Structure formats: C-alpha cells, structure tokens
Amino acid sequence: MFVFSFGMLMFFMLGGALRSAGDARTPLRLGIALTILNIALSVILIRGMGPIPAFGTTGAAMGTVIAGASISVYALFKLFGGRWVVQFQRGMGWRPDYVIIKQLFKFGLPTGIQGIAMNVGGVILLGFIGSLTMGAQAQAAYVVSYTQLFSFITWTSVGIMGATAAVAGQNLGAGNPDRTSRAVHVAAGFGLLLATAIGSTFLLVPTRLLGVFGMDDPIVVDLGVELLRYLALSGLFVTVALAFTGGLQGTGDTKSPLYISIVSQMIIPIGLCWGIQTFSTLDPADIWLAIVLGHLTRAILSVIIFKRGKWRGIKVEIGSARA
C-alpha cells in the first residue's frame, strides 16, 4: 500500500484544493464513490470471484490501492479538462513558486506529520493484535471490521472535516469568527447523525456485514462482532473529533491537531495495550477498548482546544513570488 499510495495522495490533495475553493460537493461525491468502489473491490479480492482468485486479507489492501488510483485518474482527467472550479489551464507554467511552497510547508507539514504519527500508531497496534493468542483471527477481524466497515464512518467524517475546514477558513477570512464556530458545531451535529445511523447497522446486523466479506470462521466472526460493537460507539467520537479538527485546520491551526493525534492515537492506546500486556494478559477486548478510549480522547481534546478560541487570532497569508 505504501508503494502504490500515490492515488490516495492525489485524492486528498485534489479534495483539499476543491474544498478550499468553495466546492465541497465534488470531494464528497468522490469520497462516496471511493468508499463504494473500495468496498466492492475488497469483497471481490478477499473472497474471489470467477477467474479472480481469493487473496484473503491482502485483498483489502489491493482494493484500497486500486480504488484510490481509479478515482484519482478520473479526478485528474476532470482537472485538466477545465470542468471544475480548480483547473489546470493550457499554457500554465510549471516553474516552482517557492513563496507558496514555503507557506504550504508551514501550514501543511504538521498535518503531514500527523498522518505519519497516526499510521505509525496503527502499525504498532497491529503488532499488539498479532501478539495475541488468536492473533491471526484477531487481525482478520480487525481488517474487515475496522479497516473496511468502519471506513463508512471515517470517510464520511473526513468529508465533513474537509467541508468544515473550507467553511471555517472562509468565514474567518471574512471577519466572521462566530459564524465559523457555528459552522463547526453544525458539522459535528450532522456527523453525529450519520455516525449514529451507520453505527446502528453495526449493532443490528454485524454478522451479515462480516459475511459480505466472506468471514465465516466462528472465531473471526465473534471477534469481528465484538469489535463492531465498540466501533458503533467509537464512531461518534471520531466524527466529532474530525469536525472540530476541520475547524482548527481551516483557520490555520494545524499544530494542535498534530499534538492531539500523538496523544490520542499513540500515547493512549499504545500505552494502555503495553501496560496490560506487561502486567497482565492482553485480550482482544482490551485492544478494542484502547481504540475507543483513543478516539474519545481525540474528541475531547479537539473540542476543548477549539473552544479556547486561539484560532480567532491566526492569520494565514499566502503570497506569490510571481508578478
């Protein structure tokens, strides 16, 4: 996934550019298409279909890569075709504008480090899962329940975060910080409604959801159902955290979300798992609980820092070296 992650990188960059230009609908549509395509490809590649062999859990990674690349190719075609609010026009120069690049690094580097920190935390968490007595079954349950099914909540929340960032930044730039605050709260409320609806399916039909991915091993199903119950609650925290993260990032505060992610996605869950494993016996439920507590911590810290209001005094000025 790391080697072939260029498609996902392009998806996030183009989505951010469109939202910043005021078009939040197109990235949302692309995100929905990406999620549906990812799920469909993952099901096919995990279970196999016709001449396509079953790749098992590796198929989930393959589906994610192929879906991201497909959506990104389509987005680039539209971008060069001049059909979006952001477009590459013919004759545009490709000479680097170092003033803009410097500003992009200033505000974008913390977000990039934040993503790296979260991925490192996820890898370490997978290590704890693999160390369990039923490590193989627990990893299979994690891949389907968390990586695939929970993505319905995370991708929806990421879309809301992007839209929130755009609206928050535009209103703060227009000198209306109170409207920025209202927009973030509305986005969080909308996200909670969606997360509640999706989480309800995790509670009502978990076995059927796992069955779509060919999960029929009794141990894997039991672990997957258990994890989905935790994630039904965790999704509420994630969507709130991402809505307020969007508010912070959109107003220029990209450092606070970085610190929040390090605490909530690394220190809390990894520290909890390490402590239990060191002084007792680590069970799957302990890891699932660590995930939930990490998401809860992220939501609480995001809300607290946003409500402090330091973002109201941040000024984002990006110039250009070109005349």
TORKOL-4160 file (C-alpha; in steps of 0.2 Angstrom, whole numbers, padded with zeros to 4 digits, m for minus):
323
<pt num="1" X="0000" Y="0000" Z="0000"/>
<pt num="2" X="0014" Y="0012" Z="0004"/>
<pt num="3" X="0022" Y="0009" Z="m0013"/>
<pt num="4" X="0006" Y="0012" Z="m0023"/>
<pt num="5" X="m0002" Y="0025" Z="m0012"/>
<pt num="6" X="0001" Y="0039" Z="m0025"/>
<pt num="7" X="m0018" Y="0038" Z="m0030"/>
<pt num="8" X="m0024" Y="0041" Z="m0012"/>
<pt num="9" X="m0011" Y="0056" Z="m0010"/>
<pt num="10" X="m0018" Y="0064" Z="m0026"/>
<pt num="11" X="m0036" Y="0061" Z="m0020"/>
<pt num="12" X="m0033" Y="0070" Z="m0003"/>
<pt num="13" X="m0023" Y="0085" Z="m0012"/>
<pt num="14" X="m0037" Y="0087" Z="m0025"/>
<pt num="15" X="m0051" Y="0086" Z="m0012"/>
<pt num="16" X="m0042" Y="0099" Z="m0001"/>
<pt num="17" X="m0040" Y="0111" Z="m0016"/>
<pt num="18" X="m0058" Y="0110" Z="m0021"/>
<pt num="19" X="m0065" Y="0112" Z="m0004"/>
<pt num="20" X="m0053" Y="0127" Z="m0001"/>
<pt num="21" X="m0060" Y="0135" Z="m0017"/>
<pt num="22" X="m0078" Y="0133" Z="m0011"/>
<pt num="23" X="m0083" Y="0116" Z="m0019"/>
<pt num="24" X="m0087" Y="0104" Z="m0005"/>
<pt num="25" X="m0099" Y="0094" Z="m0015"/>
<pt num="26" X="m0087" Y="0086" Z="m0028"/>
<pt num="27" X="m0075" Y="0079" Z="m0015"/>
<pt num="28" X="m0090" Y="0072" Z="m0005"/>
<pt num="29" X="m0096" Y="0063" Z="m0021"/>
<pt num="30" X="m0078" Y="0057" Z="m0025"/>
<pt num="31" X="m0077" Y="0051" Z="m0007"/>
<pt num="32" X="m0093" Y="0041" Z="m0008"/>
<pt num="33" X="m0088" Y="0034" Z="m0025"/>
<pt num="34" X="m0071" Y="0029" Z="m0017"/>
<pt num="35" X="m0079" Y="0021" Z="m0002"/>
<pt num="36" X="m0091" Y="0011" Z="m0013"/>
<pt num="37" X="m0078" Y="0006" Z="m0025"/>
<pt num="38" X="m0066" Y="0001" Z="m0011"/>
<pt num="39" X="m0079" Y="m0010" Z="m0003"/>
<pt num="40" X="m0084" Y="m0018" Z="m0019"/>
<pt num="41" X="m0066" Y="m0022" Z="m0024"/>
<pt num="42" X="m0061" Y="m0028" Z="m0007"/>
<pt num="43" X="m0076" Y="m0040" Z="m0006"/>
<pt num="44" X="m0071" Y="m0047" Z="m0023"/>
<pt num="45" X="m0052" Y="m0048" Z="m0020"/>
<pt num="46" X="m0054" Y="m0055" Z="m0002"/>
<pt num="47" X="m0067" Y="m0069" Z="m0007"/>
<pt num="48" X="m0063" Y="m0071" Z="m0025"/>
<pt num="49" X="m0075" Y="m0071" Z="m0040"/>
<pt num="50" X="m0074" Y="m0081" Z="m0056"/>
<pt num="51" X="m0056" Y="m0080" Z="m0063"/>
<pt num="52" X="m0051" Y="m0068" Z="m0049"/>
<pt num="53" X="m0043" Y="m0078" Z="m0035"/>
<pt num="54" X="m0046" Y="m0075" Z="m0017"/>
<pt num="55" X="m0032" Y="m0065" Z="m0009"/>
<pt num="56" X="m0038" Y="m0065" Z="0009"/>
<pt num="57" X="m0034" Y="m0050" Z="0020"/>
<pt num="58" X="m0021" Y="m0045" Z="0007"/>
<pt num="59" X="m0036" Y="m0041" Z="m0005"/>
<pt num="60" X="m0042" Y="m0027" Z="0007"/>
<pt num="61" X="m0026" Y="m0018" Z="0004"/>
<pt num="62" X="m0027" Y="m0021" Z="m0015"/>
<pt num="63" X="m0044" Y="m0015" Z="m0016"/>
<pt num="64" X="m0040" Y="0001" Z="m0007"/>
<pt num="65" X="m0025" Y="0005" Z="m0019"/>
<pt num="66" X="m0035" Y="0001" Z="m0035"/>
<pt num="67" X="m0050" Y="0011" Z="m0029"/>
<pt num="68" X="m0039" Y="0026" Z="m0024"/>
<pt num="69" X="m0029" Y="0025" Z="m0041"/>
<pt num="70" X="m0045" Y="0024" Z="m0051"/>
<pt num="71" X="m0054" Y="0039" Z="m0043"/>
<pt num="72" X="m0038" Y="0050" Z="m0044"/>
<pt num="73" X="m0036" Y="0046" Z="m0063"/>
<pt num="74" X="m0054" Y="0052" Z="m0065"/>
<pt num="75" X="m0051" Y="0067" Z="m0055"/>
<pt num="76" X="m0035" Y="0072" Z="m0064"/>
<pt num="77" X="m0045" Y="0070" Z="m0081"/>
<pt num="78" X="m0058" Y="0082" Z="m0075"/>
<pt num="79" X="m0045" Y="0094" Z="m0068"/>
<pt num="80" X="m0036" Y="0095" Z="m0084"/>
<pt num="81" X="m0052" Y="0096" Z="m0094"/>
<pt num="82" X="m0056" Y="0113" Z="m0085"/>
<pt num="83" X="m0073" Y="0107" Z="m0079"/>
<pt num="84" X="m0070" Y="0111" Z="m0060"/>
<pt num="85" X="m0068" Y="0127" Z="m0050"/>
<pt num="86" X="m0050" Y="0122" Z="m0049"/>
<pt num="87" X="m0042" Y="0118" Z="m0065"/>
<pt num="88" X="m0026" Y="0117" Z="m0075"/>
<pt num="89" X="m0027" Y="0128" Z="m0090"/>
<pt num="90" X="m0017" Y="0126" Z="m0105"/>
<pt num="91" X="m0001" Y="0136" Z="m0106"/>
<pt num="92" X="0001" Y="0137" Z="m0087"/>
<pt num="93" X="0019" Y="0136" Z="m0081"/>
<pt num="94" X="0026" Y="0123" Z="m0070"/>
<pt num="95" X="0040" Y="0133" Z="m0063"/>
<pt num="96" X="0040" Y="0131" Z="m0044"/>
<pt num="97" X="0034" Y="0146" Z="m0034"/>
<pt num="98" X="0045" Y="0145" Z="m0019"/>
<pt num="99" X="0035" Y="0158" Z="m0009"/>
<pt num="100" X="0019" Y="0147" Z="m0010"/>
<pt num="101" X="0029" Y="0131" Z="m0007"/>
<pt num="102" X="0036" Y="0139" Z="0009"/>
<pt num="103" X="0019" Y="0143" Z="0015"/>
<pt num="104" X="0012" Y="0126" Z="0011"/>
<pt num="105" X="0026" Y="0118" Z="0021"/>
<pt num="106" X="0022" Y="0130" Z="0036"/>
<pt num="107" X="0004" Y="0125" Z="0037"/>
<pt num="108" X="0004" Y="0108" Z="0029"/>
<pt num="109" X="0019" Y="0100" Z="0037"/>
<pt num="110" X="0011" Y="0097" Z="0054"/>
<pt num="111" X="m0004" Y="0089" Z="0045"/>
<pt num="112" X="0008" Y="0078" Z="0036"/>
<pt num="113" X="0017" Y="0073" Z="0052"/>
<pt num="114" X="0000" Y="0070" Z="0060"/>
<pt num="115" X="m0004" Y="0057" Z="0047"/>
<pt num="116" X="0013" Y="0049" Z="0049"/>
<pt num="117" X="0010" Y="0048" Z="0068"/>
<pt num="118" X="m0007" Y="0040" Z="0066"/>
<pt num="119" X="m0001" Y="0027" Z="0053"/>
<pt num="120" X="0014" Y="0023" Z="0065"/>
<pt num="121" X="0001" Y="0021" Z="0079"/>
<pt num="122" X="m0009" Y="0009" Z="0068"/>
<pt num="123" X="0005" Y="m0002" Z="0064"/>
<pt num="124" X="0011" Y="m0004" Z="0082"/>
<pt num="125" X="m0007" Y="m0008" Z="0087"/>
<pt num="126" X="m0007" Y="m0021" Z="0073"/>
<pt num="127" X="0008" Y="m0028" Z="0082"/>
<pt num="128" X="m0001" Y="m0030" Z="0098"/>
<pt num="129" X="m0016" Y="m0038" Z="0089"/>
<pt num="130" X="m0004" Y="m0050" Z="0081"/>
<pt num="131" X="0004" Y="m0055" Z="0098"/>
<pt num="132" X="m0012" Y="m0061" Z="0104"/>
<pt num="133" X="m0016" Y="m0080" Z="0106"/>
<pt num="134" X="m0028" Y="m0079" Z="0092"/>
<pt num="135" X="m0018" Y="m0066" Z="0083"/>
<pt num="136" X="m0022" Y="m0072" Z="0065"/>
<pt num="137" X="m0041" Y="m0072" Z="0068"/>
<pt num="138" X="m0040" Y="m0055" Z="0078"/>
<pt num="139" X="m0031" Y="m0047" Z="0063"/>
<pt num="140" X="m0043" Y="m0054" Z="0051"/>
<pt num="141" X="m0057" Y="m0047" Z="0061"/>
<pt num="142" X="m0048" Y="m0030" Z="0063"/>
<pt num="143" X="m0045" Y="m0029" Z="0044"/>
<pt num="144" X="m0063" Y="m0031" Z="0040"/>
<pt num="145" X="m0072" Y="m0023" Z="0054"/>
<pt num="146" X="m0061" Y="m0008" Z="0057"/>
<pt num="147" X="m0052" Y="m0005" Z="0040"/>
<pt num="148" X="m0067" Y="m0009" Z="0029"/>
<pt num="149" X="m0083" Y="m0007" Z="0038"/>
<pt num="150" X="m0078" Y="0007" Z="0050"/>
<pt num="151" X="m0072" Y="0017" Z="0034"/>
<pt num="152" X="m0090" Y="0021" Z="0031"/>
<pt num="153" X="m0089" Y="0032" Z="0046"/>
<pt num="154" X="m0072" Y="0038" Z="0044"/>
<pt num="155" X="m0073" Y="0043" Z="0026"/>
<pt num="156" X="m0089" Y="0052" Z="0029"/>
<pt num="157" X="m0081" Y="0061" Z="0043"/>
<pt num="158" X="m0066" Y="0065" Z="0033"/>
<pt num="159" X="m0078" Y="0073" Z="0020"/>
<pt num="160" X="m0087" Y="0083" Z="0034"/>
<pt num="161" X="m0070" Y="0088" Z="0040"/>
<pt num="162" X="m0064" Y="0095" Z="0023"/>
<pt num="163" X="m0080" Y="0104" Z="0021"/>
<pt num="164" X="m0079" Y="0111" Z="0039"/>
<pt num="165" X="m0061" Y="0117" Z="0035"/>
<pt num="166" X="m0066" Y="0126" Z="0020"/>
<pt num="167" X="m0081" Y="0135" Z="0028"/>
<pt num="168" X="m0072" Y="0139" Z="0044"/>
<pt num="169" X="m0057" Y="0147" Z="0034"/>
<pt num="170" X="m0069" Y="0157" Z="0023"/>
<pt num="171" X="m0079" Y="0164" Z="0037"/>
<pt num="172" X="m0063" Y="0168" Z="0047"/>
<pt num="173" X="m0056" Y="0177" Z="0032"/>
<pt num="174" X="m0072" Y="0187" Z="0030"/>
<pt num="175" X="m0070" Y="0193" Z="0048"/>
<pt num="176" X="m0084" Y="0182" Z="0055"/>
<pt num="177" X="m0077" Y="0170" Z="0068"/>
<pt num="178" X="m0094" Y="0167" Z="0077"/>
<pt num="179" X="m0101" Y="0160" Z="0061"/>
<pt num="180" X="m0085" Y="0149" Z="0060"/>
<pt num="181" X="m0089" Y="0142" Z="0077"/>
<pt num="182" X="m0107" Y="0139" Z="0072"/>
<pt num="183" X="m0102" Y="0130" Z="0056"/>
<pt num="184" X="m0091" Y="0118" Z="0066"/>
<pt num="185" X="m0105" Y="0114" Z="0078"/>
<pt num="186" X="m0117" Y="0111" Z="0064"/>
<pt num="187" X="m0105" Y="0100" Z="0055"/>
<pt num="188" X="m0102" Y="0090" Z="0071"/>
<pt num="189" X="m0121" Y="0088" Z="0074"/>
<pt num="190" X="m0123" Y="0082" Z="0056"/>
<pt num="191" X="m0109" Y="0070" Z="0058"/>
<pt num="192" X="m0116" Y="0063" Z="0074"/>
<pt num="193" X="m0132" Y="0059" Z="0065"/>
<pt num="194" X="m0123" Y="0049" Z="0051"/>
<pt num="195" X="m0112" Y="0040" Z="0063"/>
<pt num="196" X="m0127" Y="0035" Z="0073"/>
<pt num="197" X="m0136" Y="0028" Z="0058"/>
<pt num="198" X="m0121" Y="0019" Z="0052"/>
<pt num="199" X="m0116" Y="0013" Z="0070"/>
<pt num="200" X="m0134" Y="0006" Z="0072"/>
<pt num="201" X="m0131" Y="m0006" Z="0057"/>
<pt num="202" X="m0115" Y="m0012" Z="0066"/>
<pt num="203" X="m0126" Y="m0017" Z="0081"/>
<pt num="204" X="m0141" Y="m0024" Z="0072"/>
<pt num="205" X="m0133" Y="m0034" Z="0058"/>
<pt num="206" X="m0115" Y="m0037" Z="0062"/>
<pt num="207" X="m0114" Y="m0055" Z="0056"/>
<pt num="208" X="m0122" Y="m0051" Z="0039"/>
<pt num="209" X="m0110" Y="m0036" Z="0037"/>
<pt num="210" X="m0095" Y="m0048" Z="0040"/>
<pt num="211" X="m0102" Y="m0061" Z="0029"/>
<pt num="212" X="m0101" Y="m0049" Z="0014"/>
<pt num="213" X="m0083" Y="m0051" Z="0016"/>
<pt num="214" X="m0083" Y="m0070" Z="0017"/>
<pt num="215" X="m0080" Y="m0070" Z="0035"/>
<pt num="216" X="m0087" Y="m0087" Z="0041"/>
<pt num="217" X="m0074" Y="m0093" Z="0053"/>
<pt num="218" X="m0083" Y="m0093" Z="0070"/>
<pt num="219" X="m0069" Y="m0086" Z="0080"/>
<pt num="220" X="m0066" Y="m0072" Z="0067"/>
<pt num="221" X="m0085" Y="m0068" Z="0067"/>
<pt num="222" X="m0086" Y="m0067" Z="0086"/>
<pt num="223" X="m0071" Y="m0056" Z="0087"/>
<pt num="224" X="m0077" Y="m0045" Z="0072"/>
<pt num="225" X="m0095" Y="m0043" Z="0080"/>
<pt num="226" X="m0087" Y="m0038" Z="0096"/>
<pt num="227" X="m0076" Y="m0025" Z="0088"/>
<pt num="228" X="m0091" Y="m0018" Z="0078"/>
<pt num="229" X="m0100" Y="m0015" Z="0095"/>
<pt num="230" X="m0085" Y="m0005" Z="0101"/>
<pt num="231" X="m0084" Y="0004" Z="0084"/>
<pt num="232" X="m0103" Y="0009" Z="0085"/>
<pt num="233" X="m0098" Y="0020" Z="0100"/>
<pt num="234" X="m0081" Y="0025" Z="0094"/>
<pt num="235" X="m0088" Y="0032" Z="0078"/>
<pt num="236" X="m0097" Y="0045" Z="0087"/>
<pt num="237" X="m0081" Y="0051" Z="0095"/>
<pt num="238" X="m0072" Y="0051" Z="0078"/>
<pt num="239" X="m0085" Y="0061" Z="0069"/>
<pt num="240" X="m0085" Y="0075" Z="0082"/>
<pt num="241" X="m0066" Y="0075" Z="0083"/>
<pt num="242" X="m0064" Y="0077" Z="0064"/>
<pt num="243" X="m0077" Y="0090" Z="0063"/>
<pt num="244" X="m0068" Y="0101" Z="0076"/>
<pt num="245" X="m0051" Y="0096" Z="0068"/>
<pt num="246" X="m0058" Y="0103" Z="0052"/>
<pt num="247" X="m0062" Y="0119" Z="0061"/>
<pt num="248" X="m0044" Y="0121" Z="0068"/>
<pt num="249" X="m0035" Y="0117" Z="0052"/>
<pt num="250" X="m0047" Y="0128" Z="0041"/>
<pt num="251" X="m0042" Y="0143" Z="0052"/>
<pt num="252" X="m0024" Y="0139" Z="0051"/>
<pt num="253" X="m0021" Y="0130" Z="0067"/>
<pt num="254" X="m0013" Y="0114" Z="0060"/>
<pt num="255" X="m0001" Y="0111" Z="0075"/>
<pt num="256" X="m0015" Y="0107" Z="0088"/>
<pt num="257" X="m0022" Y="0093" Z="0079"/>
<pt num="258" X="m0004" Y="0086" Z="0077"/>
<pt num="259" X="m0002" Y="0086" Z="0096"/>
<pt num="260" X="m0019" Y="0079" Z="0099"/>
<pt num="261" X="m0016" Y="0064" Z="0087"/>
<pt num="262" X="0000" Y="0060" Z="0095"/>
<pt num="263" X="m0008" Y="0059" Z="0112"/>
<pt num="264" X="m0024" Y="0051" Z="0107"/>
<pt num="265" X="m0018" Y="0039" Z="0093"/>
<pt num="266" X="m0001" Y="0034" Z="0100"/>
<pt num="267" X="0001" Y="0038" Z="0119"/>
<pt num="268" X="m0016" Y="0032" Z="0125"/>
<pt num="269" X="m0020" Y="0016" Z="0115"/>
<pt num="270" X="m0002" Y="0010" Z="0114"/>
<pt num="271" X="0002" Y="0014" Z="0132"/>
<pt num="272" X="m0014" Y="0005" Z="0138"/>
<pt num="273" X="m0010" Y="m0010" Z="0127"/>
<pt num="274" X="0008" Y="m0010" Z="0133"/>
<pt num="275" X="0003" Y="m0008" Z="0151"/>
<pt num="276" X="m0009" Y="m0023" Z="0151"/>
<pt num="277" X="0002" Y="m0034" Z="0141"/>
<pt num="278" X="0017" Y="m0030" Z="0153"/>
<pt num="279" X="0007" Y="m0033" Z="0169"/>
<pt num="280" X="m0007" Y="m0044" Z="0164"/>
<pt num="281" X="m0014" Y="m0054" Z="0149"/>
<pt num="282" X="m0019" Y="m0044" Z="0134"/>
<pt num="283" X="m0035" Y="m0049" Z="0126"/>
<pt num="284" X="m0044" Y="m0043" Z="0110"/>
<pt num="285" X="m0057" Y="m0033" Z="0120"/>
<pt num="286" X="m0043" Y="m0023" Z="0129"/>
<pt num="287" X="m0036" Y="m0018" Z="0112"/>
<pt num="288" X="m0054" Y="m0013" Z="0106"/>
<pt num="289" X="m0056" Y="m0003" Z="0122"/>
<pt num="290" X="m0040" Y="0006" Z="0119"/>
<pt num="291" X="m0046" Y="0011" Z="0102"/>
<pt num="292" X="m0062" Y="0018" Z="0109"/>
<pt num="293" X="m0053" Y="0027" Z="0123"/>
<pt num="294" X="m0041" Y="0035" Z="0110"/>
<pt num="295" X="m0055" Y="0041" Z="0099"/>
<pt num="296" X="m0064" Y="0048" Z="0115"/>
<pt num="297" X="m0048" Y="0057" Z="0120"/>
<pt num="298" X="m0046" Y="0064" Z="0102"/>
<pt num="299" X="m0064" Y="0071" Z="0103"/>
<pt num="300" X="m0062" Y="0079" Z="0120"/>
<pt num="301" X="m0046" Y="0087" Z="0116"/>
<pt num="302" X="m0052" Y="0094" Z="0099"/>
<pt num="303" X="m0067" Y="0102" Z="0107"/>
<pt num="304" X="m0058" Y="0109" Z="0121"/>
<pt num="305" X="m0044" Y="0117" Z="0111"/>
<pt num="306" X="m0057" Y="0124" Z="0098"/>
<pt num="307" X="m0067" Y="0132" Z="0111"/>
<pt num="308" X="m0052" Y="0140" Z="0119"/>
<pt num="309" X="m0053" Y="0151" Z="0103"/>
<pt num="310" X="m0035" Y="0154" Z="0099"/>
<pt num="311" X="m0038" Y="0151" Z="0081"/>
<pt num="312" X="m0048" Y="0168" Z="0081"/>
<pt num="313" X="m0031" Y="0177" Z="0080"/>
<pt num="314" X="m0022" Y="0166" Z="0067"/>
<pt num="315" X="m0018" Y="0175" Z="0051"/>
<pt num="316" X="m0015" Y="0165" Z="0035"/>
<pt num="317" X="m0007" Y="0175" Z="0021"/>
<pt num="318" X="0000" Y="0166" Z="0006"/>
<pt num="319" X="0008" Y="0177" Z="m0007"/>
<pt num="320" X="0017" Y="0173" Z="m0023"/>
<pt num="321" X="0034" Y="0177" Z="m0030"/>
<pt num="322" X="0027" Y="0179" Z="m0047"/>
<pt num="323" X="0021" Y="0196" Z="m0053"/>
